[in-house]
Amino acid sequence: MKRSASALIAATSLLIATGSMAATRPHYGGTLRIAVQSALTSLDPADSTQPDSLTRRNLSRLMFDTLVNVDNRGTLQPALATSWEPEPGNQRWHFYLRPGITFSDGTALNSDVATASLRTVNPNWKVFSSGNAVVVECDSPNPHLPVELALPRNGIAKREGGKLLGSGPFAISHWDPSKQLELSARDDYWRGRVFLDSIAIEMGRNSREQLIELDLGKADVIEIAPEQAHRAAMEGRAARSSAPFELMALVSSRDPQTPDEARQRQVLALSIDRVSMNNVLLQGAAEPTGALLPDWMTGYGFLFPIEADLSRARQLRGEIRYAPSWSLGYDANDALARVVAERIALNARDAGLSVQLTNGATSDLRLIRIPLALLDPALSLTKLGGILKLPQPKFASDASSDLYAAESLLLETKRVIPLLHLRTTTAAAASVKNWTVGPTGNWRPQDVWLAMEKP
């Protein structure tokens, strides 16, 4: 009798354990529904008319592979290229393609298609094929070229007959520009099939709409605005955040024309209370900064002051004979930009400056948000310099001291005033398993699976 009872208990325990394992074991199938604020009108990674955003980068990675990848530690990894090597001088590079790669229509990837794709994105490069290799020649030595080829904009796309094809884990099944994108998983993907059957992305959803859709079960993953991240966590939402990776800064389109104008910009920089902005407006969801690159990436960001110094600002203001009113432009569709711009105007007034907010196309200053390029600080700084139309930084070596010197020179132009480094945050429904966000805000949907619904 005891043996029978023991056997029954053991069998029951085994069934419970087996059922529990089955409930948590990843399985294939289902559609992941994602809501985003961006409203893309083109999916082509070469389309420069589309603003750069973390959302655009993530969507591009679902469809288009790059020759090289950068992992979450900033290490280069093979992708469509299995290996690469420079010729002496780092001006010409050879990238050797992985065999057996196909696009979503079943056609094979070859060096001719890859070179045509890279030429479309980078008209200033000389790109040509050599056997199974893609050869890239730049105007000057470029030791960071492999890292640059890991940028989503350099995803390899086949453009033929008006169609856009990629070699990524998902293929385009439906595309309604600026509204909806539907992607289907590829059974023949070279890294192996993902768990999901498909992904449906709803575009043009503001923060409030996204939260409602998540709560009503109409979306599985949504974006959380930086200023709402703390509240989302307090409400118990399954929020996942990146490292502080997106720069918010004030920029001017030209150099100071007079010593007084340079001093006026210094007064403005000293008056801005970055710490209060972060603590009050963002509930601690960002990192105040006086640097272009975040401290976690470089290790020297703390050397650039972030504390407001109102007494010094007022002293310098008294030395300026004439300080004209400045206009400050910002993205009217960005709620965070609006409140930050308002705070900047208040801080400036306390220092004796006049800053007027505008939604016009032209302004003396503009509040911008720029996601950094990759986990490579030299490349990120170079790309920032290009976007801000600053002198291109030069690096004598890979030493952090040379990086610091290059960044200091860019800040000395007084064309840019760094304010905050923002995190990107998403929230996922309980049915979404293994959803993660990398340090650069990158999604990893290839690891995601959906829990089976209860009968």
N, C-alpha and C positions, 0 to 999 in steps of 0.2 A: 504494500500500500504506500509506504513511504517512498519506495523507489518510483512508483507510478506518479506520485505527486511531484517528486523531484524532476522527473523527466518532463512532466507537463510544464512545470515552471521554467525549466531550461528551454523547452521548445518555444514557449510563449516569449521568453526574453529574446531568443534568437529572431523570432518573427518581428518583434518590436524594433530590435536593432537593425534588422534588414530593411524594415519599412522606413526607419529614420534615415538610413544611408541612401535609400532610393529617393527620399524626398529632397536630400541635399546634394545628390550626385548631379553634376552638369549633364544636360541632355540637349539634343538638337531641336530646333523649331521655334516658331513664334516670330512676331514682328515687334521690334523695339520702336516706340513712338517718342520722338524727341521734338521739343518745342524750342525755338530760338528767336532772338530778336532781329538778327540780320535778315535782310531780304535781298538775296543775291539775284542778279539778273543774268549771270553767266557762271558756268562751272569750269570754264577753261582756265587752268592755272597760269596761262600766258596772258590773260586779259588784264592789262594794267589799269583799266578803267574801274575795276572793282576795288574798293578800299580793303586794305589788309586788316584782317581781324583773326582772333583765335578761332572763331567759328568757321571762317572760310578755310583756315589751315586744316582744321579737323575734318571737315567734309572732303577736302581734297585728298587727304590721306586715305580715306575710305575707297577712293576710286583709282588713284594714281600712285604708283610706287616711284621712288627715287633711286638713283644709282647707289647712293650711300645713305645710311641711317645714322642718327646720333641717339644713343640710349639715354636713360634718365640720369646717368652719371657724366654725360658729356663725352662719352667714348664713341669713336667712329666704329660703325659696324657694316659689314657687307650687306647689300640688298640686291638690286638688279645687277650690280657689278660685284663680282667675287673678290676682285683685287684691283689695285691701282698703283701707279708709280709715276714719279715725275722724271722728266729729263733734267740734266744739270741746269741749275738756275731757277727751277720751280716755275718756269713760264709756260711750258708745255707738259700736259699730263695725259697718261694713257689709262683708260678704265676698261677692264676686261669683263664682258657681259656673261652672265650666268646662262647656261644653255637650258632649253626647254621651257622658256617663259612664253606665255601666250597672252594676247589681249582678250577682252571679254567676248569678241566675235570668233575666237578660236584661231586667229592668225598669229604667227610667231613674231616675237620681238627680235629684231636684228639691229645691227649697228647703224644701218641707214635710217631706220625709223627713229631711233634714239637721237641721232645727230640732228635730224630735221626738227625734232621736238625741242631740243636745247637751243638750236639756232633761233627758233621763233621767240623764245623767252629772252635770249641773250644776244641781240644783234651785234653787240660790240665784241663778242668772242668769235674766234675762228674755230669752228667745230667741223670735224670730218671723220669719216670711218676708215678703219684700217683693219681688214679682216673682221674678227669678232670684237674689236676694240673701238671704243669711242675716244677720239683724241680732241682735247680742248686746249687751245692756245690763247693766252690772254695778252693784252698789250704790254704788261709788265709782270715781273715775278709775283706769283700769288700762292704762297705756301698754304693759304686757307681754302683753296679751291675745293678739296673734297668735302669740307664742312659746308661750304656754300651750296654744293650740289645736293645736300640733304634738306635744303629748304623746300617746303611744299610747292612753291612757285616753279621749282625745277622738276616737278613730277613729270614722268614720261607719258605723253599722250599721243595717240594716233589720230590725226585729223584727216578725214577722208570723206569726200562726198557730203560735207555738211555734218558728218557724224563725229562724235568725240568719244574715243575709246581709251580705256586704261587697263593696266595689268593688276590692279589692286584687288582686295578681297571681295569687293562688291561691284556690281554692274548697274548702270542706270536703267531702270525699268519705266519710270515716269518722271517727267520734269515739266513743271509749270513755273516758269521764271518768277522769282520774288514771292512765290506762294508755297509751293510744295515740291519736295523731292522724294522719290521712292527708289530705294536701292535693293537689289536682290543678291543674296550670297552666291558666290561662284563655287561650284563643286570642284572645279579644276584649278583652284588657286594654288600657286606653287608652294606656299607655306602651309597648305592644308585648309580644309573648309572650316569656316567659323561655326559657332554653335547656332547663331541666329539664322532664320530663314531670310529675313529682310529688315530694313530700317526705313521708317517713314518720318521725314522731317517736315514740320510745319514752320514756316518762316513768317517774319513780321509780327510776332507775338510780343507785346510789351510785358514787363515784369508781373503786373497784376493778372493779365490774361494767363500767363504761364502758371502762376500759383493756383488759379482757379481750375485750370485743366488738370494739374497734378492731383488736386484734392478730389476732383470729380472722376478721376480714373481715366481721363481722356488723353493723358500724356504720361509716359513712364520716366522721362528724364527732362529736366528743365534747367535753365540758367538762373542763378541767383545773383542779383546785382550786388556789388561789393558792399554798399551801404546797408543791405538787408541780410548779409551773411550771419551776423551775430544773432539777429532775431530768428532766423531760420533754425539755427542750432538750438536756441532756447525753446523753440516750439517742437523740438524733437525730430526735425526732418533729417533724413540721411544725407547730409551735406558733405561734399568732398571739395577741397580747395587746393589750388596750386601754390607754389612758392610766389612771393611778390615779384611778378614778372612783367607787368605792364606799367610803363612809365607815364605818369601824368605830369605835364610841365607847361610853363608859360614860354612862348617863343615869339621872337620878332623876326620879320623877314629881311631885316637889314642890320648892318653894323651901326653902332652909335655914331652920329655925325659930328658931335661936339663933346668936349669934356663934361659939360653940364648934362648932356643926355646920358652919357655913361654913368655919371654920378646918380642921376635920377633912377636908372635901372637898379643901381646898387641899393638905393633907398627902398625901392619896392621889394627887392629880395630880402632885405633885413626886416621889413615890416610884416612879412607873411608868417603867420603862426601855424606851421605845418603840424606840430604836435596836437594842437587843439582841433585842427581839421580832422586828424585821424581819430582822436578820442571821442569827439562829439559827433561829427558828421558821418563817420564810418564805423563808429563803435569798436575801434581798434582793429579793423579788418585789413588795414594796409600798413605800410612802413613809411614813415616820414623820411625824406631824403634830400640831401643837397648834391647828390651825385646822379649821373646818368645811368650808371649800372648799379644794381643792388649789391649791398655788402656781402650777402651770402654767396654771390658769384665771384667777387673780386677779393674780399677780405680787407679792403681799405676804405670802403664807403663811409665809415665813421669819421674819416679825416676831413670830410666836407661838412661844415657846420649846418645844422638844421634848426637851431633855436632862434626864435625871433629876438631881435635886439632893438626895441622901439626907441630907446634913448639915443643910441648911435644913429638910427635912421633919422630921427628928428634933427640931430646935430648936422648930419650931412645935408638934410633938406635945407637947413638955414644957410648953407654955403652956395646954394643954387640960385642964380639971379632970376631965371625964368624957367618954370616947370609947367609946360602945357598939359592940358587934360589929355588923357589917353583913352582910346576906345579898346575894349576887351571883348573879343568874339569867342563864342563857344557853340557847341552842338546843341541846338534847341531840343533835339530828341533825346538827349542824355540828361536825365534828372540829376545825376551826381555832378555833372559838369556845371549845371546851373547853380547849385547850392555852393559849390567850391568857388565859382566866379563871384558870387555875391559876397562870400567871406573875404576874398582877395580885395574886392572894392572897399569893404569896411576896414580891413587892415591898412590899406593904402591911405584912407582918409585919416586914420589915427596918426599916420606919419606926415600928414600935410600934403598928400598927393590926391589928385582927382582922377578916378578911373570910372568910365562910363561903360556899362554893358551894352552889347549890341548883338543882334542875330544876323547882321549884314555879312555880305561875302568878303568885305575888306575891313580891316581893323588894324590898329597899331600893334596890338598884342593878340595872341590867340591861345586859348587853353586847349591842349591836345592830349590824346591818349594814344600811345604807341606800344604795341607788344614787341618785346625784344625778339631778335632773330632766332637764336638757338642758345644752348648752354655753352657757347664759345664766346668769351668776353671780347676778344679782339674783333671777331666778325660782327658781334652785336654792336660794338661801338662804331665800327666802320659803317654799318647799315644805318645807324642812328644819324651819323654825320651826313650821310647822303640824303636822308629824308628831311633833315633840318636845314639842308643846304649850307652846311658848315665845311670848313677845310677838311679834307680827308686826313684822318689820323695816320701817323707813320710810326712804325714799331721797329726799334733796333733789334729787339729779341723778343722771346716769349716771357721774359721776366715780368713779374707784377709791377716792378718799379717803372718799366717802360710803358706799361698799360696805364698806370697812374699818371705819368707825365703826359701821355697823349690825351687822356680825358681832361686833365687840368687845362691844357691848351684850348680845348673846345669850350670849356666853361669860361675861360678868360675872354672870349669874344663878347661876352655879355649878351649873346643872342638867345640864350635859353636859361630859364630858371627852373630847375627840377623841384618838384613838390612831393610826390608820393609814388611809391611802387605798389600797385594794386594786385591783389590776388583774383583769380577767376574761380568761381564756385558753381557747382551744379548740385542739384538734389535729385534723388532717384526714388522711385516707388519701392515698396518692400518686395515686390515680385522680381525686381531686377537684381541679379546676383553678380558679384564680382565687378561692379562698376567702380572704376578708379579714375583719378585725374593725376597726371604726371606733374612734375615741377614746372613745366612750361605751359600747363593748361591743356596738355594733349590727352585726348580720350584713348581708351584701349578697348574698343567694342569687340575686337577679335577674342577677348577673354570673357565676354559677357554672355550670360545665359538667363533665360526666364524661368522662374519657378512654375511648376505645373499647378493649374488652378484646381481648387478643391471641388469634388463632384457635388 
